Every structure is written in structure tokens, then in C-alpha cells.
Amino acid sequence: MEGNFSVCEEHVYDQIYNTHAESLRNHLYFKFGDLNQAEDIVQEAFIKLWQKCSSIIYEKAAAFLYTVSKNLFIDVIRSKKVALKFEKNSMPSHDIEDPYFHLRTKEFQQKLETVISELPEKQREAFLLNRIEKLTYKEIAERLEISQTAVEKRISKALIKLKEITELQKRSI
């Protein structure tokens, strides 16, 4: 959809919502680690978009949403420290597997969450956008408004840090 579309037209607004809401929510979740809060912020951002629809150019709507949501989320987290929490992916259970297998799997999932949550925010964000949302380095660079080289460095540093933490944990076992 290109051209002179008014964000105030309901079908245009709906199209913007359908195109950007999920991606925006995931972006906020990966950046700040709170899914419920991310969903609330997305709704607030879209309300602000609707309230200012007459002054927002269609081509700038996505940038407006990302900027507003980022500012709203920063306001929320200023007063508290954020710990990354992953949604628990339920693994299919098989009757063949013994309880020890389930315990090891659960422990591994907890260690993985802890290790990723210990990454610096910028590295964690780039890493999760690449590994979870399956975005390319170029797509991540556009979304975060940084160079592709910066994305490569962040992900590379995240992988090095994850490897270091994993090696330390192996030695302590």
C-alpha cells in the first residue's frame, strides 16, 4: 500500500495494525522481556496513532509506532529492573522418556533463559530478533536503526558471551 493514504481511514488504520502489531509486540518483548507489558504498550501506541492520525503520514506510521512504543516502555521500566522471561515452549512428552530426561530438559531450559537474560540489552535484543523472529541482519539493522555491521558485532558478541557462560557452567558441574 503506497501513495497518499490517510491513516484516519479505518481500512488503512486496520491495515497498519494487521501489518505491524505483532512485529511491534515481539520487538518490545525481545527488548524488554515482558510480554504482557509489550501487548499493553502496543495497544497504547495504536491509540496514540489513532488520536494523531490526521497529522501522521502513512509512510511514517510504522516509525511513529516504534518511537511511541519505545518511549512508553522506557517510562515503564525506569522504575524497575527487567529480567528476561521466555514463554515456556511446551515440549511434547513421550511415554518412552524417563523422568530424568524431563528434569534435565527443564534444567537446560532454565539455564538457557538465565544465560540469555544475562546478556547486555543490545546484544540480547539483536540475538533474539535473529534467532527467535528469524530476521536477517539487514532487517534487524533497519528495525533498530543501526548499521548492519553493528548488528553483526552485537550478535557475534552475544554468541561469544553465551559460549563463555556455557563453558563456565560446564566446569562447575
N, C-alpha and C positions, 0 to 999 in steps of 0.2 A: 504494500500500500504506500504509494508516494503521491506527492502533489500537495495541493492546498486543502487539506482536510482539517476540519475543526474538531478539536479534542472534545468540545461541548456536545457534539452529535453522539447520541447514545451508542450507535453501532460502531463508531470509531473508538469511543472510550472502551466498549466491550472488547474490541479487537486488541487494543493496547493491553487491557487486563489479561486476556487469554494468552497473549504473546509473552508478557513479561512477569506476571505474578509469581509463577512457580520458580523461575530462574532467580528472581529477586529474593524470594524467600530462602532458597538454597544458598545464595550468596551471603545473606545475612547470617544464616545458620552456621555456615562454614567459617565465617569471620568471627562470630561472637559466641557460638556454642550453645545457644538456647533456642530450640525450635519454636516453642510457644510464643516467646517474645518476638521472634522473627516474623511469625504469622501476624501478630498484632501490629507490628511496625509496617508490614506490607499493607495492611488494611488502612492504617493511618496515612500512609504515603498516597494511596489511591484516593482517599477522601480529600487530601490536600490538592491532588491533581484535579479532581472534580471541582473543588472550590475555586481553583485558579485557572480553570480550563480555557477561559477567554483570553488569558494572557500567555498561554503555553503554545508554542509552535509544535505541530505534530511531530516533526523530525527530532525535536528536543525533549519529547515526553519521557523517553527511557532515561536519559541523562538526568532529568528533573527527578524522576522516581528514585534513582540510585542516590542522588545527592541528598534528597529529603530523608530517605530511609536511613542513610548513613548518619546524618546529623541527629535524627531521632534516637537511633540506637546508642550513639555516643552519649547522649543525655542520660539514657537509662543506665549504662554501665559505669558512668563516672562514680557512682556511689557504692559500687560493689566489684569485687574481683570475680572474673569469669573463669569457670572451669569447663573445658570442653566435654560434652556428653554426647555420645553417639546413640543413635537409635539402635536398639538391640535387634540385630538381624536374627530371626529365629532360624536355627539350623534344623533341617529335617532330622528327626530321630529315627533310628533304625533299631529294631529289636536285637540285632546282632551285636550292637555296640555295648560295651560294658560300662558300668557307672564311672570307672576310672577315666575312660575316654571323654565322657561328658564333663567331668571335673577338669581335666586338662584343657579341654576346649574353652570352658568358661574362664579358667585362669588365663589362658592365652588372650582371649578377648579383652579381659580386664587390663592385662599388661599392655596390650596394643593401644587401648584407649588412653591409658596413663602416659605412655611414651609420646603419643601424638599430642596430647594436651600439654606436654612439657615443651613442645617446640615453640619458638618465638612466634608471635601472632602472624607476621607477614609470611614466614615460611610455612606455617600450618595452613594458612588460607590458600596459598598457591598450590601446596601439595594436595589438599583436599579437593580443590577445584579440578586439578588434573586427574587424580586417582578416583574420586567419587563421582564427580559430574562429567568426567571424561572430556574435559575441554582441552583443546590444543594450547600450546604455549602462546600462540598468536591470539587466540580467543581470550585467554587469561589476561594477556597484556592489554587488550582493548578494554576489558571489563574493569581492570584495576587502574587503568590509565597510567601504565608504566611501560618501559621498553620490553621487548621480547627477551633481550639479554638479561634484564633484571629478573624476569620470571624464571629463566633457566638457572640463574645463580641461586634464587630462593629455593627452588626445588632441589637443586644439587646439594645445597647446604642442609636442607631438611633430610635428605637421604643419608648424608654423612652423619648427621646428628642421630638419626634413628639407628644407624649401624653402630655408632659408638655406645648408645644406651643399651642396645641389644647385647653387645659384647660384654659390657659391664654386668648385665644381669646374668649372662651365661656363666661368668666367672664366679658370681656369688652363689650359684646353685651347687 
